[in-house]
Amino acid sequence: MGTRFFRDTAVGVGIPAAARKSSGSADLALLLAMVGILVFGLIMVFSASWDFSLAVYQNPTQMFNRQVLWVVIGSILAYIVSRIDYHLWRKLVVPAMIGTIILLGLVLFLNDPRLGAVRTILNGSIQPSELAKVVTVIYLAVWMHSKREQLHDIQWGLIPLAAILGIIGGLIYLQPDLSATATVFVLGGLLFFLAGGDLKQIAFLLIVAIIFGAMIVQVSPTGRERIGTYLEGIRDPLQASYHVRRSLEAIVKGGWFGVGIGRSNTKLIGLPVPPTDSIFAVIAEELGLIGAAATVAMFGFIIWRGLRIANKAPDLLGSLLAAGLTYWIATEAVINMLVMVGLMPFAGNALPFISAGGSSMVTSLFAMGILFNISRQGAAGESIEEEWRSFGAIFDLRRGNGRRRLSRVGRNPGTER
């Protein structure tokens, strides 16, 4: 009766009851890693923000106090979301996407410029483009799951995907926020690949994205400037942008073991926005290359646990959500760190869980709440949704998880690879 109940009422058709319970325990290793990185982030924000906060807010602890508030709010939200069955996002994601589009439009309507761009509302308190990233991942995961058998058809696969990404990416580009626009398109293409999209369509999408990206760079003064300074910096680091030069200065000063927490002087003499975009440079100066490598390792561990949750998800929807959200966190972190060492054109991506900022912190913890819910359901039962066998996604998210491998399309489900 329990199995029949879930088949009749659950969003995911054919999922046995054992796989839909939430009685499993959340990923403890990921939870401990999250606590560790949040505490580390608060320490670094306190160190990086006191002088900047004093200059901007006339209060040396203003940014730190707000960051603590955002961590508390985000953690409460993550806990609530971790208790909500992720299958319910199939019903909630359309209103969420509509609300996100309204907020992005409201940003342009209110026209509140800050640092040469229009990206926030409510006096800079909310940055809808951060919300747009996580909502886009959830929406695309749900949409691709529902259309999984039609993704190879261009009119149900590539064209709707381009329309979805075009609306969201276009609204973000108008702010302008080139890095957020690129992030949305990268995540959309990645999810299309993970869901089993046709390789020819993916190649076509990649070519079109490169062409349009080149066109945007040519017509956008911001894009031309960033690409130009990036190329000059690659040829000669002394000709890189001011931001990158000061970041590299901080890294060099830090050496192997750093100058000690709170003792950075680059953050006091010109490193732009040290509590937000430049916080990785502050980490490298105060904790050295060892501390910077440890920070990279922390993100690597979180990404590994996120992909492991995707591997053990009870159905394709859970795998797409977990993989998409994990790759989003990874993309944000990688872009931020590569920019700080001059290996990518400048982008305003925050360092997840560490950079000061409410929108980034709350949305990142929201994403982690969904991951925890998927991990709970994956731990509650070992049943695998039948769609895994019939669909045959091109990217095997379950490789190396210690269980039987899934049979390919057309093969006997009882035969192992």
PyMOL commands that set and color helices and strands:
alter all, ss='L'
color gray80, all
select helices_A, chain A and resi 2-9+17-20+28-57+62-82+86-110+128-146+158-173+178-194+199-219+221-235+237-239+242-254+266-268+279-312+316-340+358-380+387-391
alter helices_A, ss='H'
color red, helices_A
deselect
rebuild
show_as cartoon
